[in-house]
């Protein structure tokens, strides 16, 4: 059995990525379409119901969302045979106000209409609210998400890579000095990520997300000191 080999590295650090589970995506879409079918089936058996319009609205919404999810699954399935695009960087963690390099590495065979990497910062604010007249145990979580910044790092058009070959492109960029640092607290999450978008032929497309850590110089030094102390404590034990 032949073993797939990773493409050669271009920069010092290769980032792990997360991609959606295609089986779960299809199952979720099929579930929503099934709920839609069940709603209209019930309407067919009891068309005289006074609240039939409510069932029609809910069934229609579930059906539309289900079809959109299945369409997304189809687009990703069309690209499932294309080798995974790798993202490599010259430094970890990223320091605000400092320049660093990013590389997109695409093994063949691959035929893409476009390949793009974006640097995105997302802020999620979490608040706990209590329903009117509810008790303290009835609180629910509300998440407000907004994009703080976005920047295109690499963009390539009409990319064709033969089997056994590897294409790569390296670009230098600077992390915004006034951007927020990465953090995760019960009240707020600051998430930095590199999103890789690819478009192929016949409506195929994919999105790979690579989470990164962005810190100030002082925060990076404090993190390095804490990791060093933890390593020393582990060695002593």
MARZALO-172046 format. One record per atom (N, C-alpha, C): atom name; x, y, z. Coordinates in Angstrom, 2 decimals. Layout:
BEGIN
> CA	X	Y	Z
...
This chain:
BEGIN
> N	0.85	-1.19	0.00
> CA	0.00	0.00	0.00
> C	0.89	1.24	0.00
> N	0.63	2.17	-0.92
> CA	1.43	3.39	-0.98
> C	1.06	4.32	0.15
> N	2.04	5.06	0.65
> CA	1.83	5.97	1.77
> C	1.96	7.40	1.26
> N	0.98	8.24	1.63
> CA	1.01	9.64	1.23
> C	2.08	10.36	2.03
> N	2.94	11.07	1.32
> CA	4.01	11.82	1.97
> C	3.63	13.28	2.04
> N	4.01	13.92	3.15
> CA	3.74	15.34	3.30
> C	4.66	16.12	2.38
> N	4.18	17.24	1.83
> CA	5.04	18.05	0.97
> C	6.19	18.64	1.78
> N	7.32	18.94	1.15
> CA	8.46	19.50	1.89
> C	8.11	20.85	2.50
> N	8.69	21.14	3.67
> CA	8.40	22.39	4.36
> C	9.10	23.56	3.68
> N	8.46	24.72	3.75
> CA	9.00	25.95	3.19
> C	9.46	26.88	4.31
> N	8.65	26.96	5.38
> CA	8.98	27.79	6.54
> C	9.09	26.92	7.79
> N	9.39	27.56	8.93
> CA	9.74	26.81	10.13
> C	8.58	26.03	10.76
> N	7.37	26.59	10.70
> CA	6.26	26.00	11.44
> C	5.09	25.70	10.50
> N	4.60	24.47	10.56
> CA	3.41	24.10	9.80
> C	2.22	24.09	10.75
> N	1.16	24.80	10.37
> CA	0.00	24.96	11.25
> C	-0.97	23.80	11.10
> N	-1.50	23.30	12.23
> CA	-2.59	22.32	12.14
> C	-3.85	23.02	11.67
> N	-4.74	22.27	11.08
> CA	-5.98	22.86	10.55
> C	-7.17	22.04	11.00
> N	-8.33	22.66	10.89
> CA	-9.58	21.97	11.18
> C	-10.48	22.10	9.96
> N	-11.03	20.98	9.52
> CA	-11.94	20.96	8.38
> C	-13.24	20.29	8.82
> N	-14.37	20.70	8.25
> CA	-15.65	20.11	8.66
> C	-15.73	18.63	8.32
> N	-16.43	17.88	9.17
> CA	-16.68	16.46	8.94
> C	-17.79	16.32	7.90
> N	-17.44	15.77	6.73
> CA	-18.42	15.72	5.64
> C	-19.59	14.81	5.97
> N	-19.34	13.73	6.71
> CA	-20.43	12.84	7.08
> C	-21.44	13.54	7.98
> N	-20.95	14.29	8.95
> CA	-21.84	15.03	9.85
> C	-22.59	16.13	9.11
> N	-21.89	16.78	8.15
> CA	-22.54	17.84	7.38
> C	-23.72	17.29	6.59
> N	-23.51	16.15	5.92
> CA	-24.61	15.56	5.14
> C	-25.74	15.10	6.05
> N	-25.39	14.49	7.19
> CA	-26.42	14.00	8.11
> C	-27.27	15.15	8.65
> N	-26.62	16.28	8.96
> CA	-27.36	17.43	9.46
> C	-28.31	17.97	8.39
> N	-27.81	18.08	7.16
> CA	-28.67	18.55	6.08
> C	-29.84	17.62	5.84
> N	-29.58	16.30	5.86
> CA	-30.66	15.33	5.65
> C	-31.68	15.40	6.79
> N	-31.21	15.64	8.02
> CA	-32.13	15.77	9.15
> C	-33.07	16.95	8.97
> N	-32.53	18.09	8.56
> CA	-33.37	19.28	8.36
> C	-34.38	19.06	7.23
> N	-33.93	18.42	6.14
> CA	-34.86	18.13	5.04
> C	-35.93	17.15	5.50
> N	-35.54	16.17	6.34
> CA	-36.51	15.22	6.86
> C	-37.57	15.89	7.73
> N	-37.14	16.86	8.56
> CA	-38.11	17.60	9.38
> C	-39.08	18.37	8.48
> N	-38.55	18.95	7.41
> CA	-39.41	19.67	6.45
> C	-40.43	18.71	5.84
> N	-39.97	17.55	5.40
> CA	-40.90	16.57	4.80
> C	-41.96	16.13	5.80
> N	-41.55	15.92	7.07
> CA	-42.50	15.50	8.09
> C	-43.56	16.57	8.32
> N	-43.13	17.85	8.31
> CA	-44.09	18.93	8.50
> C	-45.14	18.97	7.41
> N	-44.72	18.86	6.15
> CA	-45.69	18.91	5.05
> C	-46.51	17.62	4.99
> N	-45.94	16.50	5.44
> CA	-46.71	15.26	5.51
> C	-47.85	15.40	6.51
> N	-47.57	16.01	7.65
> CA	-48.62	16.22	8.65
> C	-49.68	17.17	8.13
> N	-49.26	18.19	7.36
> CA	-50.24	19.11	6.79
> C	-51.15	18.39	5.80
> N	-50.59	17.44	5.05
> CA	-51.40	16.70	4.10
> C	-52.46	15.85	4.77
> N	-52.17	15.39	5.97
> CA	-53.13	14.56	6.70
> C	-54.16	15.40	7.44
> N	-53.77	16.63	7.82
> CA	-54.69	17.50	8.57
> C	-54.66	18.90	7.96
> N	-55.14	19.07	6.74
> CA	-55.06	20.38	6.08
> C	-55.98	21.44	6.69
> N	-56.93	21.02	7.52
> CA	-57.90	21.98	8.06
> C	-57.43	22.62	9.36
> N	-56.24	22.31	9.83
> CA	-55.74	22.87	11.08
> C	-55.64	24.39	10.98
> N	-56.03	25.09	12.09
> CA	-55.99	26.56	12.09
> C	-54.57	27.11	12.04
> N	-53.64	26.38	12.65
> CA	-52.25	26.86	12.69
> C	-51.41	26.22	11.59
> N	-52.04	25.87	10.47
> CA	-51.30	25.22	9.38
> C	-50.22	26.13	8.82
> N	-50.47	27.44	8.81
> CA	-49.49	28.37	8.25
> C	-48.19	28.38	9.06
> N	-48.33	28.16	10.38
> CA	-47.12	28.12	11.22
> C	-46.26	26.92	10.85
> N	-46.92	25.77	10.65
> CA	-46.19	24.57	10.27
> C	-45.53	24.76	8.90
> N	-46.24	25.43	7.98
> CA	-45.66	25.68	6.65
> C	-44.39	26.53	6.75
> N	-44.45	27.57	7.59
> CA	-43.28	28.45	7.74
> C	-42.10	27.68	8.32
> N	-42.34	26.96	9.42
> CA	-41.24	26.23	10.05
> C	-40.70	25.14	9.13
> N	-41.59	24.41	8.46
> CA	-41.14	23.35	7.56
> C	-40.35	23.94	6.40
> N	-40.81	25.08	5.88
> CA	-40.09	25.72	4.78
> C	-38.71	26.18	5.19
> N	-38.59	26.75	6.40
> CA	-37.28	27.20	6.89
> C	-36.34	26.01	7.05
> N	-36.83	24.93	7.67
> CA	-35.99	23.75	7.85
> C	-35.57	23.18	6.50
> N	-36.48	23.16	5.54
> CA	-36.15	22.63	4.23
> C	-35.09	23.47	3.52
> N	-35.23	24.80	3.60
> CA	-34.27	25.68	2.94
> C	-32.89	25.54	3.56
> N	-32.83	25.55	4.90
> CA	-31.53	25.40	5.58
> C	-30.92	24.04	5.26
> N	-31.75	22.99	5.25
> CA	-31.24	21.66	4.93
> C	-30.66	21.58	3.54
> N	-31.33	22.19	2.56
> CA	-30.82	22.19	1.19
> C	-29.51	22.96	1.08
> N	-29.40	24.08	1.81
> CA	-28.15	24.84	1.80
> C	-27.00	24.04	2.40
> N	-27.28	23.29	3.47
> CA	-26.24	22.47	4.10
> C	-25.81	21.35	3.15
> N	-26.77	20.72	2.48
> CA	-26.44	19.65	1.54
> C	-25.66	20.21	0.35
> N	-26.00	21.43	-0.08
> CA	-25.25	22.07	-1.17
> C	-23.81	22.32	-0.75
> N	-23.61	22.76	0.51
> CA	-22.26	22.95	1.02
> C	-21.51	21.62	1.06
> N	-22.20	20.56	1.48
> CA	-21.58	19.22	1.50
> C	-21.16	18.81	0.09
> N	-22.02	19.07	-0.90
> CA	-21.71	18.71	-2.28
> C	-20.47	19.45	-2.77
> N	-20.38	20.76	-2.46
> CA	-19.22	21.54	-2.88
> C	-17.93	20.98	-2.29
> N	-17.98	20.60	-1.02
> CA	-16.78	20.07	-0.37
> C	-16.44	18.67	-0.89
> N	-17.46	17.87	-1.20
> CA	-17.21	16.54	-1.75
> C	-16.51	16.63	-3.10
> N	-16.85	17.65	-3.89
> CA	-16.21	17.82	-5.19
> C	-14.71	18.08	-5.06
> N	-14.29	18.58	-3.88
> CA	-12.88	18.90	-3.66
> C	-12.18	17.89	-2.76
> N	-12.87	16.81	-2.39
> CA	-12.32	15.89	-1.40
> C	-11.08	15.15	-1.91
> N	-10.91	15.03	-3.22
> CA	-9.75	14.32	-3.76
> C	-8.55	15.25	-3.97
> N	-8.76	16.54	-3.77
> CA	-7.64	17.48	-3.88
> C	-6.80	17.42	-2.62
> N	-5.48	17.24	-2.71
> CA	-4.64	17.19	-1.51
> C	-4.81	18.43	-0.64
> N	-4.68	18.24	0.65
> CA	-4.90	19.31	1.62
> C	-3.87	20.42	1.45
> N	-4.35	21.66	1.42
> CA	-3.45	22.82	1.34
> C	-2.81	23.06	2.70
> N	-1.49	23.16	2.74
> CA	-0.76	23.38	3.98
> C	-0.45	24.86	4.17
> N	-0.46	25.29	5.43
> CA	-0.09	26.67	5.78
> C	1.11	26.62	6.71
> N	2.15	27.37	6.36
> CA	3.36	27.42	7.18
> C	3.69	28.87	7.50
> N	4.27	29.08	8.69
> CA	4.61	30.44	9.14
> C	6.04	30.44	9.67
> N	6.60	31.64	9.77
> CA	8.00	31.77	10.18
> C	8.15	31.97	11.68
> N	7.07	32.22	12.41
> CA	7.18	32.47	13.85
> C	5.91	32.04	14.56
> N	6.07	31.57	15.80
> CA	4.95	31.24	16.69
> C	5.38	31.52	18.11
> N	4.59	32.25	18.91
> CA	3.36	32.93	18.52
> C	3.64	34.16	17.67
> N	2.59	34.73	17.10
> CA	2.72	35.96	16.33
> C	2.77	37.14	17.29
> N	3.64	38.12	16.99
> CA	3.78	39.29	17.84
> C	3.18	40.51	17.15
> N	2.38	41.25	17.90
> CA	1.74	42.44	17.35
> C	2.78	43.47	16.95
> N	2.60	44.05	15.76
> CA	3.52	45.05	15.26
> C	4.77	44.49	14.61
> N	4.92	43.16	14.58
> CA	6.10	42.53	14.00
> C	5.74	41.88	12.66
> N	6.73	41.83	11.78
> CA	6.55	41.19	10.48
> C	6.87	39.70	10.58
> N	6.19	38.91	9.79
> CA	6.48	37.48	9.70
> C	6.07	37.01	8.31
> N	6.42	35.78	8.01
> CA	6.13	35.23	6.69
> C	5.10	34.11	6.80
> N	4.30	33.99	5.75
> CA	3.33	32.91	5.65
> C	3.49	32.27	4.27
> N	3.32	30.97	4.22
> CA	3.45	30.24	2.96
> C	2.25	29.34	2.77
> N	1.70	29.34	1.56
> CA	0.71	28.34	1.16
> C	1.43	27.27	0.35
> N	1.21	26.02	0.72
> CA	1.86	24.89	0.04
> C	0.76	23.98	-0.48
> N	0.69	23.83	-1.80
> CA	-0.35	23.01	-2.41
> C	0.27	21.83	-3.17
> N	0.12	20.61	-2.63
> CA	0.60	19.43	-3.36
> C	-0.32	19.12	-4.54
> N	0.22	18.42	-5.52
> CA	-0.58	17.99	-6.65
> C	-1.06	16.56	-6.49
> N	-2.03	16.13	-7.29
> CA	-2.65	16.90	-8.37
> C	-3.73	17.84	-7.84
> N	-3.75	19.05	-8.37
> CA	-4.74	20.04	-7.94
> C	-5.02	20.99	-9.10
> N	-6.29	21.27	-9.30
> CA	-6.71	22.24	-10.32
> C	-7.70	23.18	-9.66
> N	-7.25	24.39	-9.35
> CA	-8.05	25.35	-8.59
> C	-8.23	26.63	-9.38
> N	-9.45	27.13	-9.38
> CA	-9.69	28.44	-9.99
> C	-9.10	29.55	-9.14
> N	-9.13	29.37	-7.82
> CA	-8.54	30.37	-6.93
> C	-8.16	29.71	-5.62
> N	-7.13	30.27	-4.99
> CA	-6.68	29.82	-3.67
> C	-6.29	31.07	-2.90
> N	-6.90	31.26	-1.73
> CA	-6.72	32.52	-0.99
> C	-6.57	32.23	0.49
> N	-5.67	32.98	1.14
> CA	-5.49	32.89	2.59
> C	-5.77	34.26	3.20
> N	-6.68	34.30	4.18
> CA	-7.04	35.54	4.86
> C	-6.66	35.46	6.33
> N	-6.14	36.57	6.85
> CA	-5.91	36.71	8.29
> C	-7.14	37.38	8.89
> N	-7.79	36.71	9.84
> CA	-9.05	37.19	10.40
> C	-8.96	37.22	11.92
> N	-9.46	38.31	12.50
> CA	-9.58	38.41	13.95
> C	-11.06	38.53	14.30
> N	-11.53	37.64	15.18
> CA	-12.94	37.59	15.57
> C	-13.05	37.83	17.07
> N	-14.02	38.65	17.45
> CA	-14.31	38.91	18.86
> C	-15.69	38.37	19.21
> N	-15.74	37.53	20.25
> CA	-17.01	36.98	20.71
> C	-17.25	37.44	22.15
> N	-18.32	38.18	22.35
> CA	-18.70	38.65	23.67
> C	-19.83	37.78	24.20
> N	-19.62	37.23	25.40
> CA	-20.58	36.31	26.00
> C	-21.27	36.99	27.17
> N	-22.59	36.99	27.15
> CA	-23.38	37.52	28.26
> C	-24.42	36.48	28.68
> N	-24.70	36.48	29.98
> CA	-25.72	35.57	30.52
> C	-26.95	36.38	30.87
> N	-28.08	36.00	30.33
> CA	-29.32	36.74	30.54
> C	-30.36	35.85	31.22
> N	-31.24	36.52	31.97
> CA	-32.31	35.81	32.67
> C	-33.64	36.17	32.05
> N	-34.45	35.18	31.66
> CA	-35.77	35.49	31.10
> C	-36.63	36.25	32.09
> N	-37.52	37.08	31.57
> CA	-38.42	37.85	32.43
> C	-39.27	36.90	33.27
> N	-39.20	37.10	34.59
> CA	-39.97	36.25	35.49
> C	-39.31	34.93	35.81
> N	-38.12	34.68	35.25
> CA	-37.45	33.41	35.50
> C	-36.58	33.47	36.75
> N	-36.14	32.32	37.21
> CA	-35.27	32.25	38.38
> C	-33.82	32.38	37.94
> N	-32.93	32.43	38.93
> CA	-31.50	32.58	38.63
> C	-30.95	31.37	37.89
> N	-31.61	30.22	38.03
> CA	-31.13	29.01	37.35
> C	-31.59	28.94	35.90
> N	-32.43	29.90	35.48
> CA	-32.96	29.89	34.11
> C	-32.13	30.74	33.15
> N	-30.91	31.12	33.54
> CA	-30.09	31.97	32.69
> C	-29.70	31.24	31.41
> N	-29.57	32.00	30.33
> CA	-29.12	31.43	29.07
> C	-27.99	32.29	28.51
> N	-27.14	31.65	27.71
> CA	-25.96	32.33	27.17
> C	-26.28	32.98	25.83
> N	-25.85	34.23	25.69
> CA	-26.01	34.96	24.43
> C	-24.63	35.37	23.94
> N	-24.32	35.03	22.70
> CA	-23.00	35.29	22.12
> C	-23.15	36.28	20.98
> N	-22.42	37.40	21.08
> CA	-22.38	38.39	20.00
> C	-21.01	38.33	19.35
> N	-20.97	38.07	18.06
> CA	-19.70	37.90	17.35
> C	-19.53	38.98	16.30
> N	-18.32	39.51	16.21
> CA	-18.02	40.49	15.17
> C	-16.60	40.30	14.68
> N	-16.37	40.68	13.43
> CA	-15.03	40.61	12.84
> C	-14.30	41.90	13.14
> N	-13.18	41.79	13.84
> CA	-12.39	42.97	14.21
> C	-11.55	43.43	13.03
> N	-10.92	42.50	12.34
> CA	-10.09	42.86	11.19
> C	-9.96	41.66	10.27
> N	-9.69	41.95	9.01
> CA	-9.45	40.90	8.02
> C	-8.48	41.43	6.97
> N	-7.60	40.56	6.51
> CA	-6.58	40.95	5.53
> C	-6.25	39.75	4.65
> N	-6.18	39.98	3.35
> CA	-5.79	38.92	2.42
> C	-4.27	38.82	2.40
> N	-3.76	37.63	2.73
> CA	-2.31	37.41	2.79
> C	-1.76	36.88	1.47
> N	-2.42	35.87	0.92
> CA	-1.97	35.24	-0.32
> C	-3.19	35.00	-1.20
> N	-3.03	35.25	-2.49
> CA	-4.11	34.97	-3.44
> C	-3.50	34.50	-4.75
> N	-3.95	33.34	-5.23
> CA	-3.47	32.79	-6.49
> C	-4.68	32.40	-7.33
> N	-4.58	32.63	-8.64
> CA	-5.68	32.34	-9.56
> C	-5.22	31.30	-10.59
> N	-6.19	30.47	-11.02
> CA	-5.96	29.48	-12.08
> C	-4.72	28.64	-11.78
> N	-4.79	27.94	-10.67
> CA	-3.65	27.15	-10.19
> C	-3.79	25.70	-10.67
> N	-2.76	25.21	-11.34
> CA	-2.74	23.82	-11.79
> C	-1.42	23.18	-11.35
> N	-1.53	22.15	-10.51
> CA	-0.35	21.46	-9.99
> C	-0.45	19.99	-10.41
> N	0.58	19.49	-11.07
> CA	0.58	18.12	-11.54
> C	0.87	17.15	-10.40
> N	0.48	15.91	-10.60
> CA	0.73	14.88	-9.59
> C	2.23	14.72	-9.36
> N	2.62	14.72	-8.09
> CA	4.03	14.62	-7.73
> C	4.72	15.96	-7.59
> N	4.08	17.04	-8.05
> CA	4.66	18.38	-7.92
> C	4.06	19.09	-6.71
> N	4.70	20.18	-6.31
> CA	4.22	21.00	-5.20
> C	4.37	22.46	-5.57
> N	3.28	23.21	-5.39
> CA	3.31	24.67	-5.60
> C	3.33	25.35	-4.25
> N	4.08	26.45	-4.15
> CA	4.03	27.23	-2.91
> C	4.26	28.70	-3.23
> N	3.76	29.53	-2.33
> CA	3.97	30.98	-2.43
> C	4.16	31.53	-1.02
> N	5.17	32.39	-0.88
> CA	5.52	32.97	0.42
> C	5.27	34.47	0.38
> N	4.61	34.97	1.40
> CA	4.36	36.40	1.52
> C	4.73	36.87	2.93
> N	5.17	38.13	3.02
> CA	5.48	38.73	4.32
> C	4.36	39.70	4.69
> N	3.98	39.69	5.95
> CA	2.93	40.58	6.42
> C	3.22	41.00	7.85
> N	2.48	41.99	8.33
> CA	2.67	42.53	9.68
> C	1.38	42.41	10.47
> N	1.47	41.86	11.67
> CA	0.32	41.81	12.56
> C	0.00	43.23	13.03
> N	-1.25	43.68	12.96
> CA	-1.58	45.04	13.40
> C	-1.15	45.28	14.85
> N	-0.45	46.38	15.07
> CA	0.04	46.68	16.42
> C	-1.08	47.07	17.37
> N	-2.20	47.57	16.83
> CA	-3.31	47.99	17.68
> C	-4.39	46.91	17.80
> N	-4.11	45.72	17.29
> CA	-5.09	44.65	17.38
> C	-5.12	44.02	18.77
> N	-6.22	43.37	19.13
> CA	-6.32	42.72	20.44
> C	-5.49	41.45	20.49
> N	-5.07	41.08	21.69
> CA	-4.33	39.83	21.89
> C	-5.29	38.65	21.98
> N	-4.80	37.49	21.61
> CA	-5.60	36.28	21.74
> C	-5.93	36.03	23.21
> N	-7.18	35.66	23.47
> CA	-7.55	35.32	24.84
> C	-8.87	34.56	24.84
> N	-9.06	33.79	25.91
> CA	-10.31	33.06	26.11
> C	-10.70	33.17	27.57
> N	-11.78	33.89	27.83
> CA	-12.32	34.04	29.17
> C	-13.81	33.72	29.12
> N	-14.45	33.54	30.29
> CA	-15.90	33.28	30.27
> C	-16.70	34.42	29.64
> N	-16.15	35.64	29.64
> CA	-16.89	36.78	29.12
> C	-16.54	37.14	27.68
> N	-15.33	36.78	27.24
> CA	-14.90	37.22	25.91
> C	-13.87	36.26	25.32
> N	-13.97	36.09	24.01
> CA	-13.00	35.29	23.26
> C	-12.47	36.14	22.12
> N	-11.14	36.26	22.04
> CA	-10.48	36.90	20.90
> C	-9.78	35.80	20.12
> N	-10.24	35.56	18.91
> CA	-9.74	34.45	18.10
> C	-9.09	34.99	16.83
> N	-7.82	34.66	16.65
> CA	-7.12	34.96	15.40
> C	-7.01	33.65	14.61
> N	-7.19	33.75	13.31
> CA	-7.13	32.55	12.47
> C	-6.73	32.92	11.05
> N	-6.17	31.93	10.37
> CA	-5.88	32.05	8.94
> C	-6.86	31.13	8.22
> N	-7.70	31.73	7.40
> CA	-8.69	30.98	6.64
> C	-8.18	30.75	5.22
> N	-8.20	29.51	4.79
> CA	-7.78	29.16	3.43
> C	-9.02	28.78	2.63
> N	-9.31	29.58	1.60
> CA	-10.46	29.35	0.73
> C	-9.96	28.84	-0.62
> N	-10.56	27.76	-1.09
> CA	-10.21	27.23	-2.40
> C	-11.45	27.01	-3.24
> N	-11.35	27.30	-4.53
> CA	-12.45	27.07	-5.47
> C	-11.93	26.26	-6.64
> N	-12.63	25.16	-6.93
> CA	-12.26	24.32	-8.06
> C	-13.31	24.38	-9.15
> N	-13.25	23.43	-10.06
> CA	-14.24	23.38	-11.12
> C	-15.52	22.71	-10.67
> N	-16.59	22.89	-11.44
> CA	-17.88	22.25	-11.18
> C	-18.39	22.55	-9.77
> N	-18.31	23.81	-9.36
> CA	-18.88	24.30	-8.11
> C	-18.17	23.79	-6.86
> N	-17.04	23.11	-7.00
> CA	-16.33	22.62	-5.83
> C	-15.64	23.75	-5.08
> N	-15.64	23.67	-3.75
> CA	-14.97	24.68	-2.92
> C	-14.66	24.08	-1.56
> N	-13.74	24.71	-0.83
> CA	-13.42	24.25	0.52
> C	-12.97	25.43	1.36
> N	-13.03	25.23	2.67
> CA	-12.55	26.20	3.66
> C	-11.81	25.44	4.74
> N	-10.54	25.80	4.96
> CA	-9.74	25.24	6.04
> C	-9.39	26.37	7.00
> N	-9.55	26.12	8.29
> CA	-9.31	27.14	9.31
> C	-8.10	26.74	10.15
> N	-7.16	27.68	10.29
> CA	-5.95	27.47	11.08
> C	-5.93	28.53	12.19
> N	-6.15	28.12	13.42
> CA	-6.13	29.06	14.53
> C	-4.68	29.39	14.91
> N	-4.43	30.67	15.22
> CA	-3.10	31.12	15.60
> C	-3.20	31.93	16.89
> N	-2.05	32.17	17.50
> CA	-1.97	32.95	18.75
> C	-1.25	34.25	18.46
> N	-1.87	35.36	18.82
> CA	-1.29	36.70	18.64
> C	-1.13	37.34	20.02
> N	0.09	37.77	20.34
> CA	0.38	38.35	21.65
> C	1.25	39.59	21.48
> N	1.29	40.40	22.54
> CA	2.27	41.49	22.60
> C	3.62	40.90	23.03
> N	4.68	41.70	22.93
> CA	6.00	41.20	23.32
> C	6.04	40.81	24.79
> N	5.46	41.64	25.65
> CA	5.47	41.33	27.08
> C	4.67	40.07	27.38
> N	3.54	39.88	26.71
> CA	2.74	38.68	26.92
> C	3.48	37.44	26.44
> N	4.20	37.56	25.32
> CA	4.96	36.43	24.80
> C	6.10	36.05	25.75
> N	6.78	37.06	26.33
> CA	7.85	36.78	27.28
> C	7.30	36.11	28.54
> N	6.16	36.59	29.03
> CA	5.55	35.98	30.21
> C	5.14	34.54	29.93
> N	4.60	34.28	28.73
> CA	4.21	32.92	28.37
> C	5.42	32.01	28.29
> N	6.52	32.51	27.69
> CA	7.73	31.70	27.58
> C	8.30	31.38	28.96
> N	8.26	32.37	29.87
> CA	8.77	32.14	31.23
> C	7.93	31.10	31.96
> N	6.60	31.18	31.80
> CA	5.72	30.21	32.45
> C	5.94	28.81	31.90
> N	6.13	28.69	30.60
> CA	6.38	27.38	30.01
> C	7.72	26.82	30.46
> N	8.73	27.71	30.61
> CA	10.04	27.26	31.08
> C	9.97	26.75	32.52
> N	9.22	27.47	33.37
> CA	9.06	27.02	34.76
> C	8.33	25.69	34.82
> N	7.33	25.52	33.96
> CA	6.59	24.25	33.94
> C	7.48	23.10	33.50
> N	8.35	23.36	32.51
> CA	9.27	22.32	32.05
> C	10.27	21.95	33.14
> N	10.77	22.96	33.87
> CA	11.72	22.69	34.95
> C	11.07	21.88	36.07
> N	9.81	22.22	36.38
> CA	9.10	21.48	37.43
> C	8.88	20.04	37.01
> N	8.57	19.83	35.73
> CA	8.37	18.47	35.24
> C	9.66	17.67	35.28
> N	10.78	18.33	34.91
> CA	12.08	17.64	34.94
> C	12.48	17.28	36.35
> N	12.17	18.18	37.31
> CA	12.53	17.92	38.71
> C	11.77	16.73	39.27
> N	10.51	16.57	38.83
> CA	9.72	15.43	39.30
> C	10.24	14.12	38.71
